[in-house]
Amino acid sequence: MATLRHMTLGHLKALLEVHDTESAQNYISTQLALTRDIRVSLLKDQFRQGPIVLNEMRFMILKQGWVEPTLNLVEHHFEAGDLIFLGQNGILEYLTSSPDVKAIGFSLSDDLLHLAVGNQLPKAFDGHLRDFHFHLADDELQRLDQLHSLLYTHTREDGGSPQVTLHLISALLWQVDFLWSRHESEKQQAQNREQRLLADFLRLVNLHAPQEHNLPFYASQLCLSPRYMSAIVKKVSGRVAKEWIDDALAARIKVELRHTDKSVRLISEEMNFPSPSFFTKFFRRMTGLTPNVYRYGSD
């Protein structure tokens, strides 16, 4: 039975020593890897052979181009400005990428992680997340790039202080953790806003569906464009906005047919249909029955 291949930093170091050039901007040991210019062309053949377990945690910041990998067997599309994290023993498979990819990378062993930050692990790296990703603002990317560059430069110096290395690693990790926490908070706030928007939309539908059948009315009431409102309703509820309106309208028609003696023509007029025939077509589409069959059991 086939098993997943593993790649350690030692394997990565050996691979790059064989195939990479002296001009490559890499620092790789068995505990720490830093690259100022990830060579996707050198790695893609390794990862195209199937999923690989990466023994150490790592993250990449995409500065140019796009990549489409699978992280823990889930396909993703990432653009320039995205930070992508894969935790210890995460599963990576390369799918495709643009030819102009530029990215910086960082990886370290679990032992070095604990040595750098001590007993107080940043929440983003405490092991509860298998992977995460978020988009960096320009100033956020620049700050991380500067920290990464400083750490890279220091590790390449002969006689560089190990304590400075550890503190720079710690600073980089805590900065990523800070940005991850902030983006998670913003995402939660956005989700809360979207939930409130859905609740407001459904309240309006329940009030106005018998007379207002189209999206622009509800969008205008919420001070949104129909396209944006529809996207949020679909995202949060899993259903398109028009389905909610049509369901509420059909439910109201059923009440009128079963519990009043109003004619089909009068109900269609009160429900703002252009004609009884449009009313009948709508009701048949929603229920599979004509209004009279629903009301009396036969035409």
C-alpha positions, 0 to 999 in steps of 0.5 A: 500500500502506498504511503505519503512521502515525508520531507524534512528540512534536511531533505530540502537542504540536500535537494537545494544543494544539488539543484540550486545555484550559489546565487540563491538566497537561501539559508537552510539547516536541519532546524531552520530554513529561510529563503528570500526567493522561493524557487518554485521551478525546483520544487514543483516536480517533487510535489507533483508526484503526490502529496508530501508531509512536511515535518516542520511548520512553515509559512510563505508570503507570496509577493508576486504571481499566484499559486494553486496548491492543496493544503491538507488535501484541500485545494486553494488559490493564492494571490500576491500578498497572501500569507500561507501557513502550514503546521507541523506534519501538514500535507502539501501538494503542488498543483500549478502556479504562474510563471512569475512567482516571487515569494519568501519562505520560513520554516523551523523545527518544533524544538527551535520554535520552543527555544525561540519563544519559550513556554508562551507559544503564540496562539497561531503556532500552538498546534491547534491550527493545521493551516491558515492563510490571510491577505496582507496589507502593503504595510503588513507585508513590508514589515514582515519582509523587513523582519524576514530579511533581517533574520536572513542577513543575520543567519548568513553572517559568520559568527552571528549571535545565536541569541540574536537569531532566537530573538529575531525568530521570536519577533517574526513569529509574534508579528505573524501571530499579531497579524493573524489575530487581527485578521481573525478578529476582522473576519469575525466582525465581518461575519457578524455584520453579514449575519445581521444583514441576512437577518435584516433581509429575512425580516424585510422578506417576511414583511414585503414578499406578498407585494415586492418580488424583486431584489432591487426593492430589498437592496434599496431598503438595506442601502446595498447594491443587488449584487452585493446583497445577493452575494452576502445572502448566498454566502451566509445562508447557502441559498440565493436571495430570490429563493427566500423571496419566492418561498415567502411569497408561495407560503403567503399564497397558500394561506390565502388559498386555504383560509380565505374565499378570495378568488384566484384573480383577486389574490393575484392582484393583491400579490402584485402579479401582472395577471392571473396566468403569471400567478398560476405559472409561479404557483405551479413552479413553486408547488407543482400544483395549480391554485385551484388544485391546491385549494379544492383538490381538483381543477 
